[in-house]
């Protein structure tokens, strides 16, 4: 009997303040969408770090006038170096073939680049990619070497930008979340005020605070869960029509966001929405609304 009463009160309260409930659901949905997007971005950056840092190479570019003896001396040093995991020698012709593969969509750039304009090099993979400085100091003075480049520096800049995007998405989610919580608190206050007479009667007949407050808290929880489902639907649509469509050509650059990553967000977002809404509702009733 009590459960039926509480459920009917929740449904009545949601319908009575339908416009505020809709605003609360939409605001909660937007904030949870941003939160879900920031979590997906965080996972994506971690995947990219694992993928690309494991492939980081040091490029040792040889001078145009390098001799066979100098080239052999460099290779012997790399073969005996304890810091080197593996290395490959890349001729000018191989470098040009690799260049055409990378920039196959930029025909003008390929036409403007001559086959002999790209340098011969050794592509070196280190056992520890962070020890580039030691490799650089060891080989930069060797005869036949023109320059030494570390891919990790370029990747660090890329991941710094992606990290900033992570932080921005999280900040937007937090701001939207605060707005949603303020709307939840305001909705509960309005609902409690509209039922002040009923609450007074219930107190007179000895109803407990828990029994009185429960319908208001459940209203907030219900709106939060609906908002989480809305956010989940938006993320699903974004994967189907944006990530799997528009960015399909970038699949070789960015690790794909699999359906498992998306599906795991539903219980997480629903739990966050329900928990935060319940706590906000309880605090509002406990400290700001006398029921």
Backbone bond lengths (Angstrom), bond angles and torsions (degrees), N, CA, C in turn:
res aa  C-N    CA-C-N  psi(-1)  N-CA   C-N-CA  omega(-1)  CA-C   N-CA-C  phi
1 X - - - 1.467 - - 1.519 110.78 -
2 X 1.332 115.42 -44.99 1.460 118.88 179.84 1.523 110.83 -64.28
3 X 1.348 116.43 -40.99 1.463 120.03 179.86 1.522 110.94 -62.20
4 X 1.337 116.37 -43.40 1.469 119.88 178.86 1.523 111.18 -62.74
5 X 1.329 115.88 -38.08 1.468 119.03 179.55 1.523 110.50 -66.15
6 X 1.329 116.01 -46.17 1.474 119.74 -179.00 1.518 110.39 -62.46
7 X 1.343 117.23 -42.82 1.460 120.89 179.94 1.523 111.30 -62.81
8 X 1.321 117.00 -43.35 1.465 120.01 179.28 1.525 111.01 -65.10
9 X 1.338 116.77 -36.95 1.465 120.46 178.31 1.527 111.14 -66.79
10 X 1.320 116.73 -38.21 1.463 120.48 177.84 1.517 110.70 -62.76
11 X 1.336 116.78 -48.79 1.466 120.89 -179.35 1.522 111.37 -64.02
12 X 1.350 115.84 -39.75 1.467 119.72 178.54 1.520 110.77 -64.72
13 X 1.344 116.38 -42.08 1.459 120.20 179.98 1.512 112.38 -65.55
14 X 1.312 116.84 -39.26 1.459 119.57 178.88 1.522 111.33 -65.97
15 X 1.340 116.45 -39.80 1.465 119.71 -179.64 1.517 111.57 -73.60
16 X 1.340 116.84 -34.30 1.455 119.94 -179.19 1.529 110.86 -63.49
17 X 1.313 117.16 -39.07 1.463 121.64 179.97 1.534 109.47 -111.88
18 X 1.338 115.62 51.37 1.455 120.20 -170.90 1.525 112.68 -62.12
19 X 1.335 117.89 -37.34 1.465 119.24 -179.05 1.525 111.41 -68.42
20 X 1.338 116.56 -42.72 1.458 119.71 177.97 1.517 110.93 -68.74
21 X 1.333 116.89 -35.01 1.459 120.24 176.75 1.526 110.76 -63.69
22 X 1.352 115.96 -43.61 1.465 120.22 178.45 1.529 110.62 -62.49
23 X 1.341 116.25 -42.89 1.468 119.70 178.57 1.525 110.76 -63.04
24 X 1.333 116.28 -39.85 1.459 121.16 179.34 1.532 110.50 -64.44
25 X 1.334 117.14 -43.17 1.464 121.16 179.75 1.518 110.81 -64.14
26 X 1.345 116.59 -44.70 1.470 120.05 -178.29 1.525 110.75 -65.39
27 X 1.337 116.26 -45.27 1.464 119.39 179.55 1.520 111.28 -62.63
28 X 1.331 115.43 -42.72 1.465 119.49 177.34 1.522 110.47 -63.70
29 X 1.331 116.69 -39.96 1.460 120.27 179.24 1.515 112.41 -63.08
30 X 1.337 116.94 -41.95 1.470 120.77 179.41 1.526 110.42 -64.12
31 X 1.337 116.50 -46.29 1.464 119.81 -178.93 1.526 111.16 -64.11
32 X 1.331 117.26 -40.05 1.465 120.32 179.40 1.530 111.60 -71.37
33 X 1.328 116.99 -31.42 1.466 119.82 174.61 1.516 110.60 -63.02
34 X 1.331 116.83 -45.17 1.463 120.66 177.36 1.520 111.21 -64.09
35 X 1.336 116.47 -38.67 1.460 119.52 177.80 1.525 110.53 -64.37
36 X 1.336 116.57 -45.46 1.459 120.34 177.98 1.522 112.01 -61.84
37 X 1.338 116.58 -41.35 1.464 120.52 178.79 1.526 111.16 -63.77
38 X 1.333 116.60 -40.57 1.467 119.77 179.21 1.527 110.66 -66.18
39 X 1.337 117.47 -36.82 1.465 120.32 177.30 1.533 111.42 -67.19
40 X 1.337 116.37 -40.52 1.462 119.68 176.84 1.529 110.95 -64.70
41 X 1.332 116.21 -40.63 1.459 120.15 178.13 1.521 110.61 -64.07
42 X 1.329 116.21 -39.78 1.466 120.49 178.05 1.532 110.42 -61.31
43 X 1.342 117.15 -45.23 1.458 121.02 177.71 1.525 111.18 -63.33
44 X 1.335 116.15 -40.36 1.459 120.53 -178.39 1.524 111.13 -64.34
45 X 1.323 116.81 -42.76 1.461 120.34 179.17 1.526 110.52 -64.37
46 X 1.325 116.94 -40.32 1.467 119.89 177.87 1.530 111.05 -63.16
47 X 1.337 116.43 -40.46 1.462 119.94 177.47 1.528 110.72 -63.27
48 X 1.324 115.91 -42.48 1.461 120.26 -179.47 1.521 111.11 -65.01
49 X 1.333 116.92 -38.73 1.466 120.42 178.17 1.531 110.49 -62.37
50 X 1.338 115.47 -46.56 1.467 119.18 178.85 1.523 111.16 -62.55
51 X 1.336 116.24 -38.10 1.459 120.81 -176.57 1.523 111.90 -72.67
52 X 1.333 116.16 -49.60 1.459 119.76 -171.45 1.520 113.45 -84.78
53 X 1.328 117.76 -36.49 1.456 117.95 178.53 1.528 110.93 -67.43
54 X 1.325 116.57 -25.32 1.458 119.03 174.79 1.518 112.74 -73.30
55 X 1.347 116.38 -15.29 1.468 120.78 179.96 1.524 112.50 -110.82
56 X 1.320 116.68 10.06 1.464 120.11 -177.70 1.526 109.84 -61.92
57 X 1.313 116.09 133.73 1.453 121.91 178.36 1.519 110.39 -128.06
58 X 1.316 115.06 154.56 1.458 122.32 171.57 1.524 107.02 -103.11
59 X 1.311 116.95 126.31 1.463 121.38 179.93 1.521 109.37 -97.57
60 X 1.303 116.54 117.58 1.463 122.02 176.22 1.525 106.59 -102.69
61 X 1.343 115.91 103.70 1.467 121.23 -176.98 1.530 109.77 -86.67
62 X 1.318 114.96 131.11 1.458 120.72 -178.68 1.528 110.21 -90.59
63 X 1.317 114.93 152.52 1.460 120.97 178.14 1.532 110.11 -71.13
64 X 1.325 115.66 156.40 1.466 119.86 -178.83 1.526 112.09 -63.37
65 X 1.324 115.81 -31.01 1.470 120.34 -177.40 1.532 112.82 -98.76
66 X 1.327 117.60 22.94 1.458 121.10 -179.23 1.531 110.17 -62.78
67 X 1.322 115.92 138.34 1.466 120.51 179.69 1.524 110.48 -94.31
68 X 1.327 115.33 165.81 1.462 119.58 178.79 1.525 110.99 -62.66
69 X 1.329 116.87 -36.63 1.464 120.41 179.71 1.528 110.98 -66.24
70 X 1.332 116.43 -42.35 1.468 120.10 179.09 1.534 110.84 -65.07
71 X 1.327 115.20 -42.37 1.468 119.51 179.23 1.528 110.56 -61.88
72 X 1.314 116.73 -42.34 1.450 120.57 -179.87 1.522 111.64 -67.58
73 X 1.333 116.58 -36.24 1.471 120.50 178.35 1.530 110.81 -64.71
74 X 1.329 116.56 -40.48 1.473 120.60 178.11 1.524 110.17 -64.99
75 X 1.329 116.76 -43.27 1.458 120.14 -179.24 1.521 111.36 -65.45
76 X 1.331 116.96 -39.68 1.469 120.31 177.97 1.525 110.91 -63.28
77 X 1.339 116.19 -39.21 1.464 119.77 179.05 1.528 110.93 -65.84
78 X 1.328 116.88 -40.68 1.464 120.32 178.60 1.525 111.09 -66.09
79 X 1.328 116.18 -37.96 1.454 120.27 -178.25 1.527 111.71 -65.45
80 X 1.328 116.41 -32.57 1.464 120.76 -177.90 1.531 112.98 -95.25
81 X 1.324 117.59 -3.65 1.463 120.62 -175.17 1.528 110.88 -76.90
82 X 1.343 119.13 124.37 1.474 121.18 179.85 1.527 113.31 -70.45
83 X 1.335 117.86 -15.60 1.463 120.62 179.37 1.524 112.07 -82.07
84 X 1.320 117.27 -17.54 1.460 122.29 -173.83 1.524 110.15 -90.39
85 X 1.324 114.93 126.46 1.466 120.42 176.71 1.518 110.56 -83.59
86 X 1.339 115.62 -47.51 1.457 121.41 175.96 1.519 108.60 -162.61
87 X 1.312 116.41 163.02 1.460 120.56 179.29 1.528 109.10 -149.24
88 X 1.323 114.45 158.36 1.463 120.97 175.25 1.523 108.33 -136.55
89 X 1.318 114.39 146.38 1.466 119.83 177.04 1.519 108.72 -96.21
90 X 1.330 116.35 132.10 1.465 121.46 -177.53 1.521 109.07 -121.60
91 X 1.316 115.95 116.79 1.459 120.54 178.41 1.529 110.50 -76.57
92 X 1.323 115.96 172.12 1.464 119.59 177.72 1.528 111.14 -62.10
93 X 1.324 116.28 -38.92 1.465 119.60 179.87 1.531 110.74 -65.64
94 X 1.322 117.43 -41.56 1.461 121.07 178.08 1.525 111.04 -66.76
95 X 1.333 116.58 -37.54 1.463 120.53 178.38 1.531 110.63 -64.24
96 X 1.340 115.70 -39.14 1.467 119.40 179.74 1.527 110.65 -69.20
97 X 1.325 117.41 -39.03 1.474 120.94 176.98 1.523 110.57 -62.57
98 X 1.326 116.64 -42.82 1.472 121.56 178.23 1.521 110.44 -64.91
99 X 1.331 115.96 -39.46 1.467 121.27 178.30 1.526 110.87 -61.58
100 X 1.318 117.45 -43.74 1.466 120.70 -179.95 1.525 111.25 -66.43
101 X 1.314 117.06 -32.26 1.463 120.05 178.96 1.528 110.74 -69.56
102 X 1.340 116.63 -41.88 1.460 120.55 -178.74 1.516 110.95 -67.54
103 X 1.321 117.27 -42.84 1.463 121.60 -175.13 1.526 111.21 -106.95
104 X 1.325 116.37 37.90 1.461 120.14 -177.63 1.524 112.94 -64.13
105 X 1.326 117.49 -20.01 1.458 119.89 178.10 1.516 113.56 -86.43
106 X 1.336 117.71 -10.85 1.467 121.94 -178.63 1.525 108.74 -109.50
107 X 1.311 116.21 80.55 1.472 121.07 -175.90 1.528 111.80 -64.80
108 X 1.327 117.95 -35.54 1.466 120.52 179.84 1.521 110.94 -62.93
109 X 1.330 116.14 -40.70 1.462 120.01 179.17 1.524 111.03 -66.10
110 X 1.329 116.54 -40.23 1.464 120.48 179.04 1.522 110.50 -64.96
111 X 1.336 116.48 -42.35 1.464 120.17 179.91 1.520 112.18 -64.86
112 X 1.338 116.31 -31.29 1.472 120.24 -177.90 1.525 112.63 -82.87
113 X 1.324 117.35 -8.64 1.460 121.42 -178.11 1.524 109.89 -103.59
114 X 1.314 116.49 125.48 1.458 121.35 -179.93 1.522 110.19 -84.60
115 X 1.321 118.29 148.76 1.469 121.05 -178.34 1.519 114.06 -58.15
116 X 1.361 116.75 -32.48 1.457 118.89 -177.26 1.526 113.02 -92.39
117 X 1.356 117.23 7.35 1.468 119.84 -178.85 1.523 112.71 -85.32
118 X 1.322 116.86 -14.36 1.464 120.75 178.59 1.520 109.45 -93.54
119 X 1.330 117.75 136.59 1.465 120.50 -172.81 1.527 113.26 -78.95
120 X 1.295 114.97 153.80 1.461 122.25 170.18 1.525 108.53 -71.51
121 X 1.325 118.18 147.77 1.456 119.04 -175.02 1.516 111.91 -155.10
122 X 1.342 113.53 165.72 1.459 122.41 166.20 1.529 107.35 -111.00
123 X 1.334 116.94 125.21 1.457 122.09 176.58 1.523 107.84 -96.01
124 X 1.321 115.60 112.80 1.460 121.24 -170.26 1.525 110.00 -112.79
125 X 1.320 116.61 128.64 1.467 121.58 173.83 1.523 107.85 -104.77
126 X 1.331 115.82 125.68 1.452 121.45 -177.30 1.524 110.86 -89.86
127 X 1.336 115.51 152.95 1.453 119.90 173.54 1.525 110.48 -66.36
128 X 1.329 115.85 -35.46 1.462 121.98 176.10 1.520 108.05 -127.56
129 X 1.355 118.76 104.67 1.475 121.48 -175.59 1.529 114.17 -59.81
130 X 1.324 117.28 -17.26 1.470 119.42 -178.21 1.528 112.63 -80.62
131 X 1.323 118.12 -5.77 1.464 120.86 -175.75 1.519 111.76 -99.74
132 X 1.320 116.12 35.88 1.464 121.03 179.46 1.524 111.19 -63.73
133 X 1.316 117.24 -37.08 1.467 120.74 -176.64 1.529 111.30 -57.48
134 X 1.326 116.43 -39.87 1.470 119.80 -179.78 1.526 110.76 -66.49
135 X 1.325 116.09 -41.99 1.464 120.40 178.13 1.524 110.41 -64.11
136 X 1.315 116.13 -42.95 1.454 121.02 -178.46 1.527 111.07 -61.82
137 X 1.336 116.55 -45.62 1.460 120.56 -179.49 1.528 111.62 -66.42
138 X 1.325 116.47 -31.31 1.462 120.77 -176.52 1.519 112.59 -75.95
139 X 1.350 117.15 -35.80 1.458 120.06 -170.49 1.527 114.60 -108.42
140 X 1.313 118.15 -13.50 1.462 118.51 -172.34 1.528 113.31 -66.69
141 X 1.307 116.79 -22.46 1.466 118.25 -179.57 1.515 114.35 -96.64
142 X 1.321 117.35 1.63 1.460 119.90 -178.07 1.521 111.39 -73.24
143 X 1.303 115.01 143.75 1.465 120.77 179.07 1.526 109.87 -65.13
144 X 1.327 115.84 137.79 1.456 121.61 178.14 1.518 114.29 94.71
145 X 1.341 117.39 -7.80 1.463 120.97 179.50 1.522 109.76 -99.11
146 X 1.324 115.55 128.35 1.462 120.78 -179.86 1.530 112.32 -94.19
147 X 1.327 117.55 -42.80 1.467 120.62 -177.44 1.529 109.09 -158.96
148 X 1.331 114.89 157.08 1.464 121.50 176.75 1.521 107.70 -129.13
149 X 1.326 117.23 125.60 1.473 122.19 -176.89 1.516 109.87 -121.18
150 X 1.324 115.03 140.14 1.462 121.86 179.92 1.524 109.49 -110.06
151 X 1.334 117.09 117.07 1.467 120.30 179.75 1.525 111.85 -65.90
152 X 1.331 117.00 -24.90 1.465 120.13 -176.92 1.527 111.35 -61.89
153 X 1.331 117.28 -33.36 1.468 119.79 179.16 1.522 110.60 -63.57
154 X 1.326 115.52 -42.29 1.467 119.15 177.88 1.515 111.07 -65.05
155 X 1.345 116.00 -42.30 1.463 119.77 179.36 1.526 111.41 -65.55
156 X 1.330 116.98 -36.53 1.469 119.87 178.55 1.532 110.95 -60.71
157 X 1.327 116.53 -39.44 1.466 119.99 177.58 1.528 110.81 -65.49
158 X 1.339 115.45 -42.00 1.462 119.71 179.76 1.521 110.68 -62.61
159 X 1.330 116.88 -46.80 1.457 120.06 -177.68 1.523 111.82 -71.93
160 X 1.329 116.57 -23.69 1.460 119.17 173.82 1.533 110.56 -66.59
161 X 1.344 115.94 -40.78 1.468 120.40 176.92 1.522 110.43 -65.87
162 X 1.338 116.52 -44.68 1.459 120.12 179.41 1.527 111.02 -64.44
163 X 1.332 116.90 -35.84 1.460 120.24 176.59 1.518 111.55 -64.08
164 X 1.338 116.32 -37.55 1.467 120.19 177.00 1.524 110.40 -64.65
165 X 1.345 116.69 -38.85 1.460 120.08 177.00 1.524 110.64 -65.05
166 X 1.330 116.64 -37.91 1.462 120.37 175.15 1.527 110.90 -57.69
167 X 1.326 115.01 -49.03 1.465 120.08 -177.58 1.526 110.76 -64.27
168 X 1.347 116.52 -40.15 1.459 120.19 -179.99 1.521 110.86 -63.06
169 X 1.344 116.83 -45.94 1.468 120.31 179.56 1.523 110.81 -61.93
170 X 1.331 116.49 -39.14 1.463 120.04 -179.77 1.523 111.08 -68.52
171 X 1.332 116.71 -39.20 1.467 120.32 178.64 1.525 110.74 -64.32
172 X 1.339 116.46 -43.50 1.469 120.32 177.82 1.527 110.24 -61.49
173 X 1.343 116.22 -40.87 1.466 120.08 178.91 1.527 110.80 -63.54
174 X 1.321 116.97 -40.49 1.470 120.63 179.47 1.521 110.99 -65.52
175 X 1.339 116.87 -44.27 1.472 120.59 179.00 1.522 110.50 -61.83
176 X 1.344 115.87 -45.49 1.462 120.11 178.11 1.531 110.42 -64.05
177 X 1.336 116.48 -36.52 1.455 119.89 178.56 1.524 112.25 -65.03
178 X 1.322 116.25 -40.79 1.476 119.93 177.27 1.520 110.49 -62.03
179 X 1.350 115.73 -42.73 1.465 119.47 177.83 1.529 110.55 -61.82
180 X 1.335 116.17 -40.57 1.472 119.71 179.23 1.525 110.89 -64.75
181 X 1.320 117.80 -41.01 1.460 121.01 -179.38 1.525 111.31 -67.00
182 X 1.322 116.56 -38.47 1.467 119.74 176.51 1.522 110.52 -63.54
183 X 1.338 115.64 -38.34 1.467 119.29 178.73 1.525 110.60 -68.77
184 X 1.344 116.84 -38.02 1.470 120.75 176.30 1.526 109.72 -60.25
185 X 1.328 116.84 -47.83 1.462 121.02 -179.08 1.528 111.29 -61.71
186 X 1.328 115.75 -42.29 1.464 119.76 -179.29 1.528 111.21 -66.51
187 X 1.337 116.38 -39.87 1.465 120.43 179.20 1.529 111.12 -63.18
188 X 1.318 116.11 -41.55 1.465 120.29 179.39 1.521 111.06 -65.83
189 X 1.325 116.22 -40.03 1.466 119.09 178.09 1.523 111.10 -61.94
190 X 1.339 115.98 -43.80 1.464 119.74 179.62 1.531 110.57 -64.43
191 X 1.348 115.96 -42.84 1.463 119.76 179.90 1.528 110.99 -63.40
192 X 1.328 116.22 -42.61 1.466 119.79 -179.81 1.527 111.32 -66.33
193 X 1.326 116.26 -37.99 1.468 119.25 179.54 1.524 111.22 -67.40
194 X 1.333 116.10 -37.90 1.473 119.44 -178.69 1.536 111.50 -68.88
195 X 1.322 117.25 -21.09 1.468 121.31 -179.58 1.529 111.95 -112.02
196 X 1.335 116.53 25.08 1.468 119.75 -174.85 1.532 112.15 -62.53
197 X 1.317 118.18 -34.79 1.460 120.32 -179.55 1.525 110.94 -70.09
198 X 1.335 115.91 -43.91 1.458 119.46 177.99 1.523 110.45 -61.43
199 X 1.334 116.52 -39.48 1.463 120.82 179.60 1.522 110.49 -64.55
200 X 1.331 115.95 -41.34 1.468 119.88 179.83 1.525 110.72 -62.30
201 X 1.347 116.81 -41.83 1.459 120.52 178.90 1.522 110.40 -64.31
202 X 1.331 117.03 -42.56 1.459 121.11 -179.75 1.530 111.19 -62.97
203 X 1.326 116.53 -36.02 1.461 119.56 177.45 1.528 110.71 -67.01
204 X 1.335 115.26 -38.34 1.472 119.16 -179.21 1.526 111.54 -64.80
205 X 1.329 117.28 -33.37 1.464 119.59 -178.85 1.529 111.87 -88.54
206 X 1.355 116.93 4.84 1.457 120.93 173.24 1.509 116.83 91.83
207 X 1.317 118.19 18.79 1.469 120.03 177.58 1.526 109.84 -67.35
208 X 1.337 117.22 142.63 1.469 121.61 -179.47 1.526 110.26 -76.07
209 X 1.337 114.92 157.43 1.461 119.51 177.44 1.521 111.36 -59.95
210 X 1.351 116.43 -37.68 1.462 120.32 179.14 1.527 110.95 -60.15
211 X 1.323 116.75 -43.85 1.462 121.22 -178.62 1.528 110.62 -66.69
212 X 1.323 116.55 -35.74 1.470 120.39 -179.25 1.524 111.08 -73.96
213 X 1.329 116.53 -41.16 1.462 120.84 -173.97 1.527 113.42 -79.61
214 X 1.344 117.29 -25.13 1.453 120.84 -173.55 1.528 114.06 -55.30
215 X 1.337 121.53 -45.87 1.474 119.80 179.68 1.524 113.29 -58.74
216 X 1.349 117.03 -38.89 1.464 120.06 -179.42 1.527 110.87 -67.13
217 X 1.331 116.35 -42.12 1.464 120.14 179.48 1.522 110.43 -65.24
218 X 1.335 116.89 -41.80 1.461 120.22 -179.91 1.532 112.17 -66.23
219 X 1.331 116.70 -30.85 1.464 119.15 174.83 1.527 110.09 -59.77
220 X 1.330 116.47 -45.84 1.464 120.80 179.66 1.524 111.04 -65.44
221 X 1.336 116.91 -41.26 1.465 120.94 179.67 1.530 110.40 -64.31
222 X 1.326 116.63 -43.77 1.461 120.95 179.23 1.525 110.44 -59.66
223 X 1.335 116.84 -46.76 1.469 120.32 179.63 1.529 110.65 -62.84
224 X 1.342 116.69 -38.97 1.460 119.68 178.64 1.509 112.59 -63.74
225 X 1.331 117.53 -42.03 1.463 121.04 -179.70 1.528 110.71 -66.72
226 X 1.324 117.04 -41.78 1.474 119.70 176.78 1.535 109.84 -62.31
227 X 1.336 116.39 -39.21 1.464 119.81 176.75 1.520 112.15 -62.84
228 X 1.340 116.56 -37.35 1.465 119.69 178.71 1.528 111.24 -68.11
229 X 1.340 116.95 -37.45 1.468 120.18 176.60 1.526 110.22 -65.47
230 X 1.326 116.46 -39.67 1.464 120.61 176.56 1.530 110.93 -61.89
231 X 1.327 116.60 -44.49 1.469 120.91 178.79 1.523 110.75 -62.98
232 X 1.324 116.58 -41.50 1.461 121.37 179.20 1.525 110.82 -62.65
233 X 1.330 116.58 -40.75 1.466 120.65 178.41 1.526 111.05 -63.56
234 X 1.324 116.89 -41.06 1.475 120.84 178.66 1.531 110.24 -62.63
235 X 1.337 117.16 -43.39 1.462 120.81 -179.92 1.530 111.03 -65.69
236 X 1.332 117.13 -37.25 1.458 120.21 176.90 1.529 111.05 -63.89
237 X 1.328 116.11 -45.15 1.465 120.12 179.02 1.527 111.01 -64.12
238 X 1.343 115.94 -37.26 1.468 119.62 178.62 1.528 110.68 -63.40
239 X 1.325 117.11 -39.29 1.470 119.63 178.49 1.524 111.02 -67.40
240 X 1.327 116.35 -44.87 1.465 119.85 -175.25 1.519 112.62 -67.72
241 X 1.336 116.93 -43.73 1.464 119.73 -170.75 1.526 113.81 -105.41
242 X 1.335 117.88 -14.18 1.463 119.61 -179.16 1.522 110.70 -112.04
243 X 1.324 116.81 -59.69 1.464 120.52 -175.56 1.522 111.93 -69.52
244 X 1.344 117.40 -43.85 1.462 120.68 -178.61 1.518 112.74 -81.48
245 X 1.321 117.57 -10.18 1.453 120.62 -179.00 1.512 112.80 -110.41
246 X 1.317 116.33 -71.57 1.462 121.19 -175.17 1.517 112.09 -61.39
247 X 1.352 117.56 -41.40 1.450 121.02 -174.70 1.532 112.98 -97.44
248 X 1.324 116.68 17.34 1.459 119.23 -179.15 1.520 111.19 -63.01
249 X 1.333 116.44 -32.38 1.460 120.28 -179.39 1.525 112.24 -68.53
250 X 1.338 116.89 -19.18 1.457 120.66 -178.93 1.521 112.37 -94.95
251 X 1.328 116.84 12.52 1.464 120.18 -176.44 1.521 112.07 -62.39
252 X 1.337 116.83 -26.92 1.462 118.99 178.67 1.516 112.12 -78.29
253 X 1.318 117.47 -14.43 1.469 121.80 -179.49 1.519 110.76 -99.17
254 X 1.342 116.42 -46.31 1.462 121.76 -178.15 1.529 109.56 -106.72
255 X 1.327 117.32 129.92 1.469 119.14 175.63 1.524 110.10 -59.45
256 X 1.320 119.04 138.34 1.470 120.44 -176.70 1.515 112.35 -68.35
257 X 1.328 115.17 146.83 1.464 120.81 172.61 1.520 106.94 -87.04
258 X 1.309 116.69 111.50 1.457 121.55 -175.08 1.523 109.96 -83.58
259 X 1.343 115.26 163.49 1.460 120.07 -178.12 1.523 112.33 -63.70
260 X 1.322 117.09 -27.59 1.464 119.50 178.34 1.520 110.72 -60.71
261 X 1.349 116.27 -39.55 1.472 120.09 178.83 1.527 110.80 -62.75
262 X 1.338 116.30 -38.90 1.463 120.24 -179.04 1.531 110.50 -71.20
263 X 1.329 116.22 -46.62 1.466 120.08 -175.68 1.528 111.94 -64.40
264 X 1.321 117.10 -32.07 1.460 120.04 178.87 1.521 112.72 -66.55
265 X 1.342 116.31 -18.76 1.461 120.00 -178.06 1.526 112.58 -74.44
266 X 1.357 117.59 -27.99 1.469 119.58 -175.33 1.529 111.97 -60.68
267 X 1.331 120.11 -55.48 1.474 117.53 178.47 1.524 112.65 -64.26
268 X 1.333 117.30 -32.45 1.464 119.84 179.52 1.523 111.30 -66.40
269 X 1.337 116.76 -49.01 1.460 120.67 -179.77 1.528 110.94 -65.98
270 X 1.338 116.91 -40.61 1.467 119.97 179.03 1.522 110.54 -63.99
271 X 1.324 116.74 -41.58 1.462 119.79 178.86 1.511 112.25 -64.81
272 X 1.335 116.80 -43.34 1.465 120.40 177.86 1.522 110.62 -62.65
273 X 1.339 116.36 -46.15 1.468 120.59 -178.43 1.519 111.51 -62.74
274 X 1.339 116.69 -46.44 1.465 120.31 -178.57 1.524 111.03 -66.08
275 X 1.320 116.54 -45.49 1.458 119.67 -178.19 1.515 113.57 -64.51
276 X 1.335 115.16 -47.83 1.464 119.40 -178.87 1.525 110.93 -66.47
277 X 1.330 117.37 -39.94 1.465 120.59 179.39 1.522 111.12 -64.71
278 X 1.330 115.94 -41.99 1.468 119.80 179.69 1.525 111.18 -63.91
279 X 1.327 116.58 -44.34 1.473 120.22 179.80 1.519 110.82 -64.95
280 X 1.335 116.18 -42.84 1.465 120.05 178.70 1.523 110.91 -62.68
281 X 1.341 116.38 -43.48 1.465 119.66 178.87 1.513 112.42 -63.03
282 X 1.327 116.42 -42.52 1.468 119.91 -179.55 1.528 111.00 -65.50
283 X 1.335 116.67 -43.74 1.469 119.63 179.42 1.521 110.77 -63.17
284 X 1.333 116.10 -41.59 1.478 119.73 179.53 1.522 110.82 -60.75
285 X 1.316 116.42 -46.45 1.466 119.98 -179.62 1.522 111.65 -69.84
286 X 1.301 116.96 -33.82 1.472 120.66 -176.08 1.516 112.56 -73.64
287 X 1.327 117.40 -38.87 1.458 119.65 -170.77 1.544 113.96 -113.07
288 X 1.320 117.49 -22.42 1.465 118.30 -174.06 1.522 113.90 -114.98
289 X 1.321 117.01 -21.83 1.460 119.91 -177.59 1.516 108.18 -123.90
290 X 1.301 116.87 126.34 1.450 121.33 178.83 1.524 109.91 -88.87
291 X 1.326 116.58 99.07 1.457 120.14 176.19 1.519 109.06 -126.34
